[in-house]
Amino acid sequence: MKFQISYDLSLPKVESIEANMLPPEAQKKMQCWIRSRHLICSGNFFVFETVDYSAVERFSKCVAALGGTVISVDQIDKIWMGDHRQVILYQAKASLHTPCHNLKQYWLKYGGFRTRFDGQA
């Protein structure tokens, strides 16, 4: 069941997202998200799903450190955590067209085509 949510979830301006981490650290974090099935590759874009909005902010800093751009952040659903609590599921899409990283090959080897929240949504 999908919900219409009208909250404004705009990320800070691209100029204000500073890459305060080094690219090797950002790549390691993104590889960890690939293995945990929070981050998948869909065409030329990386799609990140989480229930924690601070993780979306960390994802945007990693993308900025690798020279990419966060395209959109959306609330896609509410999911149940236990019997009495619902949380919001966030989806961030990013574009990484830089030749200096090999995340797509890493995703092909260790990742999946569905995120961990696809079965629940």
N, C-alpha and C positions, 0 to 999 in steps of 0.2 A: 504494500500500500504506500503510495507516494503522497507527500505532503507539499502543499504550496507554502513556502516560507518567504516572507518579504523583508528579511533583514538585509541591510547593506553590509556586505562582507568584503569591502574593498581593502586590499593590502595597502600598506604605505607606498608612497610614490617610489618609482624605481630608483630615483636619485638618493632616496633616504635609506634604501636597503644597501648597506655597505657590506662588502665581502670581508668580514673581519676574521676569516679563517683561511688557512692555506688550502690550495686545491687538493693535495693528498689527503688531508683530513676530511674534506667535503666528499671526496670520492669514497672513502672508507665508510662514512655514514650512509651514503646512498647505496653502497653494496650491502650493508646490513639491512636496509629497508627492502632491498630486492630479495634477500634471502628470507626475510620474515613476511613476504608477500604483501607489504604495504605499498610498494612501488612496482609498477609494470610499465612496459613499453608498448605503446599503441601507435603504430605508424611511425611518424617522426617525432612524436611527443612522449613525454614521460608523465604518467598519471599516478598521483600519490593520494591514498585514501587513509584517513585516520579519524578517530573520535576526539582527539586532543588538538585544539587550535594552536597551542604553542609548538606542536610538532610541525604544523603547516608553516609557521614562521621560521623554524629551523631549516625546513626544506627549502624555503625561499632564499635563505642565506647560503645554503649549499649550492643551489643553482646559480646564484650570483657569483660565488667563488669560482665556479667552473666556467663562467662566461656565458651562461644561458639567461633565459627570461621566463618568469612565471607569467603565464597567459591569463589564467582565471582561477578563482577559488569559489566553489559553490557548496551550498548545503544541499546534499542530494537526498537525504532520508533521515528518519529517526529510527534508531534500532533499540531493542530492549536489552538491557544489561541486568540480568536477574529477573525477579518477578515484579518489582515495583518501580523500576527506574528506566527512563528512556534517555538516550544521549543522541546528540546530533552527529551525523556522519558527514565529514568534510571531504571534498575532492578538489585537489589542485592539479592543474595541467601546466607543464613547463616544456619549453623548447630548448634543446641543447644541440646546436649545430656546430660545435667546435671540434676540430680534428685532434685535439690533444688528449682526449679521454677515450676510454674503451668501455664505457658503461653498457652500451648496447650488446657488445659481445659477452660481457659478464652476465647480463640479463638472459641472453640466449642459453648460456651454460647453466646458470643457477636459478633463474626466475621462472615464473609461470605466466599464463595468459589471463588469469583471473586473480583479483585481490582476495585477501582473506575475508572481506566483507561481502563478496558476491553471493555467497550461499545464504546470507541473512537478509539481504536487501530484497 
